């Protein structure tokens, strides 16, 4: 009976919107900055490719990201370090301009982007949020 209850709970979590099923799959967290940031807020002064031999270079996949975006993921108190970002519950085709719907106050039935995301672009949304896997048919 207990196994049946566990299975029922698992199925519920997989199909009910707003549950853990809409969180991104748990993956390894980005590495946390290992040094004090006071006086070292300009990450690319040291981490730009080839800048300092003893310091890890910023990955090529991070091209065009700013110092601020470094802290979104790599600061010890970053949300990325504390939780998994919610998945995008819809396909992006024709719906990839996130702020058309998620800008605060635009569409009542659609969740607003959080206040701490103010000033972020649609491209920034997709750094953390990716579409949920399509349901298996």
N, C-alpha and C positions, 0 to 999 in steps of 0.2 A: 504494500500500500504506500509506504514512504517513497519508494522508487517512482511510483505513478504520480505522486504529488510533486516530486522534484521535476519529473518530465513535464508536467502540466505548467509549472512555474517557468521553466525554461522556454516552452512554447509561447507562453504569455509575453515574456520579455522580448521574444523575437518578432512578435506581430503587433504589439500595442504601441502606437506612436507616443513619443515622449518618454519612453523607457530607455534603459541602457543600450538597447539594440540600435538606437540612433546615435550612439557615440562612435567615434572613430575606433577601428580595431586598435587595441593596445599594441604599441610598438615601443622600441627603445626610445627613451627620452633624449633630446639633444644634450650634449655635454654642458654642464654648468660652468660658468666662468670661475676659474680657480684663483683669481686674484682680486684684490679690492678694486673697485671701479673709481674711487675718488682720485681725480687727476688723470684717469685713464678712460675717459668716456668715449674717446675717438678710436673705436676698435680697429679701424682699417689703418691707423698709423703704424700698427705693429703687425696686424694679421693680413694685410694685402699681400697678394702672391709675390713671393720673392723679397719681401721687405726686410724681414729679420730671420736669419737662418734657424735660430733656436726656437722660434715661435711658429706654431701651426698656421699654415696659410688658410684663408677662407676658401671653402670649396668652390669650384667653378659653378656649381648649381646655385650659388648665392650671388651671382653677378647682378649688379644694379640694386642690391639691397643697401639700406642705409644703416648707420650706427644704431638708430632707434630700433630697427627690425632685429638687430642682433640681440638686444635685451628682451624682446618679446619672447624669445625661445631660450636664451642662454643664461638669463639672470636667475639666481636661486629662487627668487620669489615670483617668477613668471608663471602665469596661469598654465602655460604649456608643461611646466614641471609638476604642477599640482593636480591636473586633471586632463582627461582626454577631451579634445574639442568635439562638439556635436558634428555629426555627419550632415551633409546637405541631403535632405530627404527627397530630392527630385533630380531629374536629369538636367544637365546644363545646356543642352542644345536649345537655343532660342531663349534661354533664361540665365545667361551668364553675367548679366549686369546686376549683381547682387543688390546694389543700393537703389535700384529702380523700385524694388518692393520692400526692402528691409531698412530703408532710411526711416528714422523715427517719425511717426505720424503719417506716413504715406498710405499704408494699407492696414486698416484696422485688424483684419483677420490674419495678418502675417506678423511673426515676431520681429520686433525692432532689433537692429544691431545694438549691442550693449553700449552704454555711455562711454566706457573706457576704450571703445573702438573708434571714437570720433576722429575724423581726419584720415582714416585708413581707406584705401582704394579697393575696387573689386579684385584687383590682382592680389592685394594683401589678404583678402578673405581666403583665397585659395591656397595660401601658404599653410594654413592650419586646417581648413575645412575642405573635405573632398566628398564627392557624392557617395552615398551609401551604396553598397552592392545591390545590383538589380535582383529582385526576387526570383528565385529559381522556379521554373515552370515545369 
